């Protein structure tokens, strides 16, 4: 069995380190991706005479197709496992049939923005304000960690957002699963949240002393000849140690504590003379540059804390040029006319980023929709003034500089601005990439349409390899190379 000179030279310099390897065929296409604790031992094993003679037909077919390979050196075998999965999902090599079911690794999720957070396992990370730890290469490690933290800290397992006495009637977790039962006041909301914060600290690797306590308990049981219980603790320790060792990463936690947020809502209710606390606030912002690609964002807070699941983005359809008041009017009309049609509840307070002109435009739309009683304010950037009298500027409200109420509205306004800017940048990037396609010889309107239809979006096209682009209708290898080179330009 003869291999190319390139392969022979690369085999001599392989490091004895963990990582991933990418096998390529004669056309340079990636046909297999694997992981290894030792790249030297694993990759060299493919190119031995013994392997050629004794391997399964699938492996022999792979070996016969290899013309070159690349490696990615990583810090640990766990990192190699995660990287292998990501690469396989991205390139879809022909021989990696095991990974074509698009499975994802397990993560631990704590819904920290809820009044009484719960802990659980998930495979998809969402932009929902929860804290995420992982991913974990061992699903069992994540499972054991969740069960241990529920029992150790008395975290609830029931589903209601705010459990109460009625919830408790149908639950016995405080007896069976060591739940702290905040639903009937066995612990206060503050004490419960403290338990949640300790669980998060453990998953960040900041409470390793807890593992020492478990290890001491295991040794006591073994010394007392309680070997089965000691073995169960040993297995739990192994899984928990793996869960913490894999450097769990936190997605995002609210910057504002729940009690501070609720205090802010009470202040807003008093200052704005609202009938009740604005538990749900929706805030709008407009983004454009020189009047082009105007977009709007709507972000939402629940109980004073941003709630990304309710965020919305809008492309401005009826306004040309930089006209923020008319753009604001359009998105307010679209948002609340839809809520009316679908019979959904209105927020406790509407907020627009801007001064009196934006507020007047938005208020006029609410009046037109018959929503005169829906509270609405503007937040002027210059002095952080709350504009709540839409007839003139005399009613501007200046909240105390360090008050919880001002913190609630300014952070939500800043979040609306960030969300709008991000959307605007995405659209500009897509338009720039689309315009680059027009500059490539042989790419006319029809081929451009076929490319976008084939990939679904310009973003997916931007991530495609030359071989993947070449698979699109009417696109050959040379044209695919031209497209890839053009998209790679900064």
C-alpha positions as CSV (number, residue, x, y, z in Angstrom):
1,X,0.0,0.0,0.0
2,X,1.6,3.3,-1.1
3,X,0.7,6.7,0.1
4,X,1.5,10.1,-1.2
5,X,4.7,11.9,-0.3
6,X,2.7,14.5,1.6
7,X,1.1,11.9,3.8
8,X,4.5,10.3,4.6
9,X,6.0,13.6,5.6
10,X,3.0,14.5,7.8
11,X,3.0,11.2,9.6
12,X,6.6,11.8,10.8
13,X,5.7,15.1,12.5
14,X,2.4,14.1,14.2
15,X,2.3,15.3,17.8
16,X,1.5,13.0,20.7
17,X,-1.3,15.3,21.8
18,X,-5.1,15.2,21.8
19,X,-7.0,16.8,18.9
20,X,-9.0,16.2,15.7
21,X,-8.0,15.0,12.3
22,X,-9.6,15.7,8.9
23,X,-9.1,13.2,6.1
24,X,-9.3,14.6,2.5
25,X,-9.8,12.9,-0.9
26,X,-8.0,13.7,-4.2
27,X,-10.2,16.7,-4.7
28,X,-9.4,18.1,-1.3
29,X,-12.9,17.4,0.1
30,X,-13.2,16.4,3.7
31,X,-14.4,12.8,3.8
32,X,-13.9,11.9,7.5
33,X,-13.3,13.7,10.8
34,X,-12.2,11.9,13.9
35,X,-10.9,12.6,17.4
36,X,-7.9,11.2,19.3
37,X,-6.3,11.3,22.7
38,X,-3.0,11.0,20.8
39,X,-3.0,12.3,17.2
40,X,0.3,10.5,16.5
41,X,-1.0,7.0,17.5
42,X,-4.5,7.4,16.0
43,X,-3.7,8.8,12.6
44,X,-0.7,6.6,12.0
45,X,-2.9,3.6,12.7
46,X,-4.8,4.3,9.4
47,X,-1.7,3.9,7.3
48,X,-0.4,0.5,8.5
49,X,-0.4,-2.7,6.4
50,X,-2.2,-4.6,9.2
51,X,-5.0,-2.1,9.2
52,X,-5.5,-2.4,5.5
53,X,-5.7,-6.2,5.8
54,X,-7.9,-6.6,8.9
55,X,-10.1,-3.5,9.0
56,X,-13.8,-3.5,8.2
57,X,-14.8,-2.8,4.6
58,X,-15.9,0.7,5.5
59,X,-12.5,1.6,7.0
60,X,-10.7,0.1,4.0
61,X,-12.8,2.1,1.7
62,X,-12.0,5.3,3.7
63,X,-8.2,4.5,3.6
64,X,-8.3,4.0,-0.1
65,X,-9.9,7.4,-0.6
66,X,-7.4,9.4,1.6
67,X,-5.1,11.6,-0.3
68,X,-4.2,14.1,2.4
69,X,-5.1,15.0,6.0
70,X,-5.0,17.9,8.4
71,X,-4.9,18.0,12.2
72,X,-6.2,20.4,14.9
73,X,-4.2,20.2,18.2
74,X,-6.4,20.7,21.3
75,X,-5.9,20.9,25.1
76,X,-7.8,17.8,26.1
77,X,-9.6,14.8,24.9
78,X,-12.9,16.3,26.2
79,X,-12.3,19.4,24.0
80,X,-11.5,17.1,21.1
81,X,-14.9,15.4,21.5
82,X,-16.7,18.7,21.4
83,X,-14.7,20.0,18.4
84,X,-15.2,16.8,16.5
85,X,-19.0,17.2,16.8
86,X,-18.9,20.8,15.7
87,X,-16.7,20.0,12.7
88,X,-18.9,17.1,11.6
89,X,-22.0,19.1,11.8
90,X,-20.4,21.8,9.7
91,X,-18.8,19.7,7.0
92,X,-21.0,16.6,6.9
93,X,-18.2,14.2,5.8
94,X,-19.3,11.1,3.8
95,X,-17.9,8.5,6.2
96,X,-19.2,10.1,9.5
97,X,-22.5,8.3,9.4
98,X,-22.6,8.1,13.2
99,X,-23.0,11.9,13.5
100,X,-25.5,12.5,10.8
101,X,-28.4,12.4,13.3
102,X,-27.3,16.0,14.4
103,X,-27.2,15.1,18.1
104,X,-26.1,17.8,20.5
105,X,-24.2,17.6,23.8
106,X,-26.0,18.0,27.1
107,X,-26.0,21.3,29.0
108,X,-27.3,22.3,32.4
109,X,-29.8,25.2,32.4
110,X,-30.9,27.2,35.4
111,X,-33.8,29.7,34.7
112,X,-32.3,32.4,37.0
113,X,-34.7,35.1,35.8
114,X,-37.8,33.3,37.3
115,X,-38.9,34.0,40.9
116,X,-38.1,30.5,42.0
117,X,-35.6,29.0,39.5
118,X,-35.4,25.3,38.6
119,X,-32.5,23.3,37.2
120,X,-32.6,20.9,34.3
121,X,-30.8,19.4,31.3
122,X,-31.1,20.7,27.7
123,X,-29.4,20.2,24.4
124,X,-30.1,23.5,22.8
125,X,-28.9,26.8,24.1
126,X,-31.4,29.6,23.7
127,X,-31.2,33.4,24.1
128,X,-33.7,33.3,27.0
129,X,-31.7,35.0,29.8
130,X,-31.1,31.7,31.6
131,X,-27.7,30.5,32.9
132,X,-26.2,27.7,30.8
133,X,-23.4,25.4,31.9
134,X,-21.5,23.1,29.6
135,X,-21.8,21.5,27.1
136,X,-20.8,18.2,28.8
137,X,-19.4,15.3,26.9
138,X,-21.0,12.9,29.5
139,X,-24.7,13.1,29.6
140,X,-24.7,11.0,32.8
141,X,-22.4,13.5,34.5
142,X,-24.9,16.3,33.8
143,X,-27.8,14.1,35.0
144,X,-26.1,13.2,38.2
145,X,-25.1,16.8,38.8
146,X,-28.7,18.0,38.4
147,X,-30.1,15.4,40.8
148,X,-27.4,16.1,43.3
149,X,-27.9,19.9,43.2
150,X,-31.7,19.5,43.5
151,X,-31.3,17.4,46.6
152,X,-28.4,19.3,48.2
153,X,-29.9,22.8,47.8
154,X,-33.6,21.8,48.0
155,X,-34.3,23.2,44.5
156,X,-37.9,22.6,43.4
157,X,-38.9,20.2,40.5
158,X,-42.5,21.4,39.9
159,X,-43.3,23.4,36.8
160,X,-45.5,26.5,37.8
161,X,-43.6,29.8,37.5
162,X,-44.6,30.8,41.0
163,X,-45.7,27.7,43.1
164,X,-48.2,28.3,45.8
165,X,-50.2,26.3,48.4
166,X,-52.4,24.8,45.7
167,X,-49.3,23.5,43.9
168,X,-48.1,22.0,47.2
169,X,-51.4,19.9,47.6
170,X,-50.4,17.8,44.6
171,X,-46.7,17.5,45.4
172,X,-44.6,15.5,47.9
173,X,-41.1,16.5,46.7
174,X,-40.3,18.1,50.1
175,X,-40.5,14.7,51.6
176,X,-39.2,12.5,48.7
177,X,-36.7,14.8,47.0
178,X,-35.6,17.2,49.8
179,X,-37.4,20.2,48.2
180,X,-37.1,23.3,50.3
181,X,-40.8,24.0,49.6
182,X,-40.8,27.8,48.9
183,X,-44.4,27.4,47.8
184,X,-45.6,27.2,51.4
185,X,-43.0,29.5,52.8
186,X,-40.6,27.0,54.4
187,X,-37.9,29.2,52.9
188,X,-38.1,32.8,51.8
189,X,-37.7,33.9,48.2
190,X,-34.3,35.5,49.2
191,X,-33.1,32.3,50.9
192,X,-34.2,30.2,47.9
193,X,-32.3,32.5,45.4
194,X,-29.3,32.2,47.6
195,X,-29.5,28.4,47.2
196,X,-29.7,28.8,43.5
197,X,-26.6,31.1,43.4
198,X,-24.7,28.5,45.4
199,X,-25.7,25.8,42.8
200,X,-24.4,28.1,40.0
201,X,-21.2,28.6,41.9
202,X,-20.7,24.8,42.2
203,X,-21.2,24.4,38.4
204,X,-18.6,27.1,37.8
205,X,-16.1,25.1,39.8
206,X,-16.1,27.5,42.8
207,X,-17.4,25.0,45.5
208,X,-15.0,22.1,45.2
209,X,-15.2,21.6,48.9
210,X,-18.6,20.0,48.4
211,X,-16.8,17.1,46.5
212,X,-14.5,16.6,49.5
213,X,-17.5,16.2,51.8
214,X,-18.9,13.6,49.5
215,X,-15.6,11.8,49.3
216,X,-15.3,11.7,53.1
217,X,-18.8,10.3,53.3
218,X,-17.9,7.6,50.7
219,X,-14.8,6.6,52.8
220,X,-17.0,6.4,56.0
221,X,-19.4,4.1,54.3
222,X,-16.6,1.9,52.9
223,X,-15.1,1.8,56.4
224,X,-18.4,0.6,57.8
225,X,-18.6,-2.2,55.2
226,X,-21.5,-0.4,53.4
227,X,-19.9,-1.1,50.0
228,X,-22.9,-0.7,47.8
229,X,-23.7,2.7,49.1
230,X,-20.0,3.6,48.9
231,X,-19.9,2.5,45.3
232,X,-22.9,4.6,44.5
233,X,-21.2,7.7,46.0
234,X,-18.0,6.8,44.2
235,X,-19.9,6.9,40.9
236,X,-21.6,10.1,41.8
237,X,-18.3,11.7,42.7
238,X,-16.8,10.7,39.4
239,X,-19.7,12.2,37.4
240,X,-19.8,15.4,39.5
241,X,-16.0,15.8,39.2
242,X,-16.3,15.4,35.4
243,X,-19.2,17.9,35.3
244,X,-17.2,20.5,37.2
245,X,-13.9,19.7,35.5
246,X,-15.3,20.4,32.0
247,X,-15.2,24.1,32.7
248,X,-18.9,24.8,32.5
249,X,-19.6,28.2,30.8
250,X,-22.3,30.5,31.9
251,X,-24.5,32.0,29.1
252,X,-25.9,35.0,30.8
253,X,-27.4,36.1,34.1
254,X,-29.6,39.1,34.7
255,X,-27.6,42.1,35.8
256,X,-30.3,43.2,38.2
257,X,-31.4,41.3,41.3
258,X,-35.1,40.4,41.4
259,X,-35.8,42.4,44.5
260,X,-34.2,45.5,43.1
261,X,-36.2,45.0,39.9
262,X,-39.5,44.7,41.8
263,X,-38.6,47.9,43.8
264,X,-38.0,49.6,40.4
265,X,-41.5,48.6,39.2
266,X,-43.1,50.0,42.4
267,X,-41.3,53.3,41.9
268,X,-42.5,53.5,38.3
269,X,-46.0,52.8,39.4
270,X,-45.9,55.6,41.9
271,X,-44.1,58.2,39.7
272,X,-46.2,57.5,36.6
273,X,-49.4,57.2,38.6
274,X,-50.2,53.8,37.1
275,X,-53.1,51.7,38.3
276,X,-50.8,48.7,39.0
277,X,-47.1,47.7,38.7
278,X,-46.0,47.4,35.1
279,X,-44.9,43.8,35.4
280,X,-44.6,43.6,31.6
281,X,-42.8,46.5,29.8
282,X,-42.2,46.6,26.1
283,X,-39.6,49.1,24.7
284,X,-39.1,50.1,21.0
285,X,-36.0,51.6,19.3
286,X,-35.3,52.6,15.6
287,X,-32.0,52.0,13.9
288,X,-30.8,53.3,10.5
289,X,-27.7,54.9,8.9
290,X,-28.4,57.9,6.7
291,X,-31.9,56.7,6.3
292,X,-30.9,53.3,4.8
293,X,-32.1,49.8,6.0
294,X,-34.3,51.2,8.7
295,X,-35.2,48.6,11.3
296,X,-36.9,48.5,14.7
297,X,-36.5,46.4,17.8
298,X,-38.9,45.6,20.6
299,X,-37.5,44.2,23.8
300,X,-39.5,43.1,26.8
301,X,-39.0,42.9,30.6
302,X,-41.0,40.7,32.9
303,X,-41.0,41.7,36.6
304,X,-38.3,44.2,35.7
305,X,-35.9,41.7,34.1
306,X,-35.2,41.4,30.3
307,X,-37.1,38.5,28.8
308,X,-35.5,37.6,25.4
309,X,-38.1,35.1,24.4
310,X,-40.5,38.1,23.8
311,X,-38.0,40.2,21.8
312,X,-39.2,41.1,18.3
313,X,-37.5,42.7,15.2
314,X,-39.1,44.7,12.5
315,X,-38.1,45.9,9.0
316,X,-39.6,49.3,8.3
317,X,-42.0,48.9,5.3
318,X,-43.9,52.2,4.9
319,X,-41.3,54.8,5.6
320,X,-38.5,56.0,3.3
321,X,-35.4,57.8,4.7
322,X,-34.5,58.7,8.2
323,X,-37.9,59.5,9.8
324,X,-37.8,58.0,13.3
325,X,-41.3,59.3,14.5
326,X,-43.1,57.8,11.5
327,X,-41.0,54.6,11.8
328,X,-41.9,54.3,15.4
329,X,-45.6,54.8,14.6
330,X,-45.4,52.0,12.1
331,X,-44.0,49.4,14.5
332,X,-46.3,50.4,17.3
333,X,-49.3,50.0,15.0
334,X,-48.1,46.6,13.7
335,X,-47.3,45.3,17.2
336,X,-50.5,46.2,19.0
337,X,-52.9,45.7,16.1
338,X,-51.6,42.1,16.0
339,X,-52.1,41.6,19.8
340,X,-55.6,42.9,19.3
341,X,-56.3,40.4,16.4
342,X,-54.9,37.5,18.4
343,X,-56.6,38.4,21.6
344,X,-53.4,38.5,23.6
345,X,-52.8,40.6,26.7
346,X,-51.3,44.1,26.5
347,X,-48.2,45.1,28.4
348,X,-48.4,47.1,31.6
349,X,-46.3,49.9,30.1
350,X,-45.0,50.8,26.6
351,X,-41.8,52.7,26.2
352,X,-40.2,54.4,23.1
353,X,-36.6,55.4,22.8
354,X,-36.8,59.2,22.1
355,X,-38.4,62.4,23.1
356,X,-41.7,64.1,22.5
357,X,-42.0,63.6,18.7
358,X,-41.5,59.8,18.9
359,X,-43.9,59.6,21.9
360,X,-46.6,61.7,20.0
361,X,-46.3,59.5,16.9
362,X,-46.7,56.3,19.0
363,X,-49.5,57.6,21.1
364,X,-51.5,58.6,18.0
365,X,-51.4,55.0,16.8
366,X,-52.6,53.7,20.1
367,X,-55.5,56.1,20.0
368,X,-56.3,55.1,16.5
369,X,-56.4,51.4,17.7
370,X,-58.7,52.3,20.6
371,X,-55.9,51.7,23.1
372,X,-56.1,55.2,24.7
373,X,-55.7,53.7,28.2
374,X,-52.5,51.8,27.4
375,X,-49.7,53.6,29.4
376,X,-46.9,54.9,27.2
377,X,-43.8,57.0,27.9
378,X,-40.6,58.1,26.1
379,X,-37.1,58.1,27.4
380,X,-35.1,61.1,26.2
381,X,-31.4,60.2,25.9
382,X,-29.9,63.6,26.8
383,X,-30.9,63.9,30.4
384,X,-32.5,60.4,30.9
385,X,-35.8,62.1,31.3
386,X,-39.1,60.1,31.2
387,X,-41.5,61.9,28.8
388,X,-45.0,60.9,29.8
389,X,-47.1,63.9,28.8
390,X,-47.3,63.6,25.0
391,X,-48.9,67.0,24.5
392,X,-45.8,69.0,25.5
393,X,-42.5,68.8,27.3
394,X,-43.7,70.2,30.6
395,X,-44.5,66.8,32.0
396,X,-41.0,65.4,31.8
397,X,-40.1,63.3,34.8
398,X,-36.6,63.1,36.1
399,X,-36.2,60.0,38.2
400,X,-33.6,60.0,41.0
401,X,-30.2,59.3,39.5
402,X,-29.5,56.0,41.3
403,X,-33.0,54.8,41.7
404,X,-34.2,51.3,40.9
405,X,-36.9,52.8,38.7
406,X,-34.4,54.6,36.5
407,X,-32.2,51.5,36.3
408,X,-35.2,49.4,35.0
409,X,-36.1,51.8,32.2
410,X,-32.5,52.7,31.1
411,X,-31.3,49.1,31.0
412,X,-34.3,48.1,29.0
413,X,-33.8,51.1,26.6
414,X,-30.1,50.1,26.2
415,X,-31.1,46.5,25.5
416,X,-33.6,47.8,22.8
417,X,-30.8,49.9,21.3
418,X,-28.3,46.9,21.3
419,X,-30.9,44.6,19.7
420,X,-31.8,47.1,17.0
421,X,-28.1,47.8,16.1
422,X,-27.4,44.1,15.9
423,X,-30.2,43.5,13.5
424,X,-29.2,46.5,11.4
425,X,-25.6,45.2,11.2
426,X,-26.8,41.8,10.2
427,X,-28.9,43.2,7.3
428,X,-26.1,45.4,6.1
429,X,-23.7,42.5,6.2
430,X,-26.1,40.4,4.1
431,X,-26.6,43.2,1.6
432,X,-22.9,43.7,1.2
433,X,-22.4,40.0,0.6
434,X,-25.3,40.0,-1.9
435,X,-23.8,42.9,-3.8
436,X,-20.4,41.0,-3.9
437,X,-22.2,38.2,-5.8
438,X,-23.2,40.7,-8.4
439,X,-19.6,41.6,-9.1
440,X,-18.6,38.0,-9.9
441,X,-18.4,37.2,-13.6
442,X,-21.1,34.8,-14.6
443,X,-23.3,35.4,-11.6
444,X,-26.4,37.2,-12.8
445,X,-29.8,37.7,-11.2
446,X,-31.0,34.2,-12.0
447,X,-28.0,32.4,-10.6
448,X,-28.0,34.6,-7.5
449,X,-31.6,33.7,-6.9
450,X,-30.8,30.0,-7.3
451,X,-27.9,30.3,-4.9
452,X,-30.0,32.0,-2.2
453,X,-32.9,29.5,-2.8
454,X,-30.4,26.5,-2.5
455,X,-28.8,27.7,0.7
456,X,-31.8,29.5,2.2
457,X,-30.0,32.7,3.1
458,X,-26.8,34.7,2.3
459,X,-25.5,33.8,5.8
460,X,-25.6,30.1,5.1
461,X,-24.0,30.6,1.7
462,X,-21.3,32.6,3.5
463,X,-20.5,29.5,5.7
464,X,-20.5,27.1,2.8
465,X,-17.3,25.4,1.5
466,X,-16.2,25.4,-2.1
467,X,-17.5,21.9,-2.6
468,X,-20.9,22.8,-1.0
469,X,-21.3,25.8,-3.2
470,X,-20.4,23.7,-6.3
471,X,-23.4,21.5,-5.5
472,X,-25.8,24.3,-6.1
473,X,-27.7,24.2,-9.4
474,X,-25.8,25.8,-12.3
475,X,-22.6,26.3,-10.3
476,X,-19.4,24.5,-11.2
477,X,-16.2,24.1,-9.2
478,X,-14.4,27.2,-10.8
479,X,-17.4,29.4,-10.2
480,X,-17.7,28.1,-6.6
481,X,-14.0,29.1,-6.1
482,X,-14.7,32.6,-7.4
483,X,-17.7,32.9,-5.1
484,X,-15.8,31.6,-2.0
485,X,-12.9,34.0,-2.7
486,X,-15.2,37.0,-3.1
487,X,-17.1,36.2,0.1
488,X,-13.9,35.8,2.0
489,X,-12.8,39.3,1.3
490,X,-13.1,41.6,4.3
